[in-house]
Amino acid sequence: MHVLMVHIRVKPEAIEPFKEAIVENARNSIQEEGVIRFDVFQQTDDPTRFSLVEVYRTPEDHARHRETAHYQKWRDSVAEMMAEPRVGLQYRNVFPADDHWNLK
């Protein structure tokens, strides 16, 4: 599995439009064959901060995700909403074992 955690800070006035855009992207993303999870979280004590937890079968599935029309639409539509560049960190699964995940 290929796990990506993305940390995003948006401008205060962009919170609601950002949420609409990221939910649309997430709904489309979970339809992709190689996407296992695509979770969106908003920080409770600072609503301008969001985290995404993206789980793919392989790094190649993540690369394919970045080529989709819905990802590119999201990326372009939220660019001016960002208060700072987003940070994506890649992880390797440790627990539970890969075979315990609902792998499509």
The 8 nearest C-alpha neighbors of each residue, nearest first, counted from 0:
[[1, 56, 57, 55, 2, 92, 54, 91],
 [0, 2, 55, 57, 58, 54, 56, 91],
 [3, 1, 54, 90, 89, 53, 91, 55],
 [2, 4, 89, 53, 88, 52, 90, 54],
 [5, 3, 52, 88, 51, 87, 53, 89],
 [4, 6, 87, 51, 50, 86, 88, 3],
 [7, 5, 50, 86, 85, 49, 87, 51],
 [6, 8, 85, 49, 48, 50, 9, 5],
 [9, 7, 48, 47, 82, 81, 83, 49],
 [8, 10, 81, 82, 47, 80, 11, 13],
 [9, 11, 82, 13, 12, 80, 81, 47],
 [12, 10, 13, 14, 47, 9, 46, 82],
 [11, 13, 10, 14, 15, 9, 80, 16],
 [12, 14, 10, 11, 16, 80, 15, 17],
 [15, 13, 17, 11, 16, 12, 18, 47],
 [14, 16, 18, 17, 13, 19, 12, 20],
 [17, 15, 19, 18, 13, 14, 20, 80],
 [18, 16, 20, 14, 15, 19, 13, 21],
 [17, 19, 15, 21, 16, 20, 22, 14],
 [18, 20, 16, 22, 17, 21, 23, 15],
 [21, 19, 17, 23, 18, 22, 73, 16],
 [22, 20, 24, 18, 23, 19, 25, 17],
 [21, 23, 25, 19, 24, 20, 18, 26],
 [24, 22, 26, 20, 21, 25, 19, 27],
 [23, 25, 21, 27, 22, 26, 69, 28],
 [26, 24, 28, 22, 27, 23, 37, 21],
 [27, 25, 23, 24, 28, 29, 22, 30],
 [26, 28, 24, 25, 30, 29, 23, 69],
 [27, 29, 25, 30, 31, 26, 24, 34],
 [28, 30, 31, 27, 26, 34, 37, 25],
 [29, 31, 28, 27, 32, 26, 34, 33],
 [32, 30, 29, 28, 34, 33, 27, 64],
 [31, 33, 34, 30, 103, 29, 35, 60],
 [32, 34, 60, 56, 55, 31, 35, 57],
 [35, 33, 55, 31, 32, 29, 36, 54],
 [34, 36, 54, 55, 102, 33, 103, 56],
 [37, 35, 54, 53, 34, 38, 29, 55],
 [36, 38, 53, 52, 25, 29, 54, 39],
 [39, 37, 52, 51, 36, 53, 40, 25],
 [38, 40, 51, 50, 52, 37, 41, 49],
 [41, 39, 50, 49, 51, 42, 38, 52],
 [42, 40, 49, 48, 46, 43, 50, 39],
 [41, 43, 46, 45, 48, 44, 49, 40],
 [44, 42, 45, 46, 41, 48, 40, 47],
 [43, 45, 42, 46, 48, 41, 47, 49],
 [44, 46, 42, 47, 43, 48, 41, 49],
 [47, 45, 48, 42, 43, 41, 44, 14],
 [46, 48, 9, 8, 45, 11, 14, 10],
 [49, 47, 8, 46, 42, 7, 45, 41],
 [48, 50, 41, 7, 40, 42, 6, 8],
 [51, 49, 6, 40, 5, 39, 7, 41],
 [50, 52, 39, 5, 4, 38, 53, 40],
 [51, 53, 4, 38, 37, 3, 54, 39],
 [52, 54, 37, 3, 36, 2, 51, 4],
 [55, 53, 2, 36, 35, 1, 34, 3],
 [56, 54, 34, 1, 35, 57, 33, 0],
 [55, 57, 0, 33, 1, 60, 34, 35],
 [58, 56, 60, 59, 1, 55, 0, 61],
 [57, 59, 61, 60, 1, 62, 55, 56],
 [58, 60, 62, 57, 61, 63, 56, 55],
 [61, 59, 63, 33, 57, 62, 58, 55],
 [60, 62, 64, 58, 59, 63, 55, 65],
 [61, 63, 59, 65, 60, 64, 58, 66],
 [64, 62, 60, 66, 65, 61, 59, 67],
 [65, 63, 61, 66, 62, 67, 60, 70],
 [64, 66, 62, 63, 67, 70, 61, 71],
 [65, 67, 63, 64, 68, 62, 71, 70],
 [68, 66, 70, 64, 69, 65, 71, 63],
 [67, 69, 71, 70, 72, 66, 65, 73],
 [68, 70, 72, 67, 71, 24, 73, 27],
 [71, 69, 73, 72, 67, 68, 65, 74],
 [70, 72, 74, 68, 73, 69, 75, 67],
 [71, 73, 69, 75, 70, 74, 76, 68],
 [74, 72, 70, 76, 71, 75, 77, 69],
 [75, 73, 71, 72, 77, 76, 70, 78],
 [74, 76, 72, 78, 73, 77, 71, 79],
 [75, 77, 73, 74, 78, 72, 79, 20],
 [78, 76, 80, 79, 75, 74, 73, 17],
 [77, 79, 75, 80, 76, 81, 74, 73],
 [78, 80, 81, 77, 76, 82, 75, 10],
 [81, 79, 77, 78, 9, 13, 10, 82],
 [80, 82, 9, 83, 79, 78, 10, 8],
 [81, 83, 9, 10, 8, 80, 84, 79],
 [82, 84, 81, 8, 85, 9, 7, 10],
 [85, 83, 86, 81, 82, 7, 8, 78],
 [84, 86, 7, 6, 83, 87, 5, 8],
 [85, 87, 6, 5, 84, 88, 7, 4],
 [88, 86, 5, 4, 6, 3, 85, 89],
 [87, 89, 4, 3, 5, 86, 90, 2],
 [90, 88, 3, 2, 4, 87, 91, 1],
 [91, 89, 2, 3, 92, 88, 1, 4],
 [90, 92, 2, 1, 93, 0, 89, 3],
 [91, 93, 94, 90, 0, 2, 97, 96],
 [92, 94, 95, 91, 96, 97, 90, 0],
 [95, 93, 96, 92, 97, 99, 91, 100],
 [94, 96, 99, 93, 97, 100, 92, 98],
 [95, 97, 94, 98, 99, 93, 92, 100],
 [96, 98, 99, 100, 95, 0, 92, 94],
 [97, 99, 96, 100, 102, 101, 95, 0],
 [100, 98, 97, 96, 95, 101, 102, 94],
 [101, 99, 98, 102, 97, 96, 95, 35],
 [100, 102, 103, 99, 35, 98, 97, 36],
 [101, 103, 100, 35, 56, 98, 97, 99],
 [102, 101, 35, 32, 33, 34, 56, 100]]
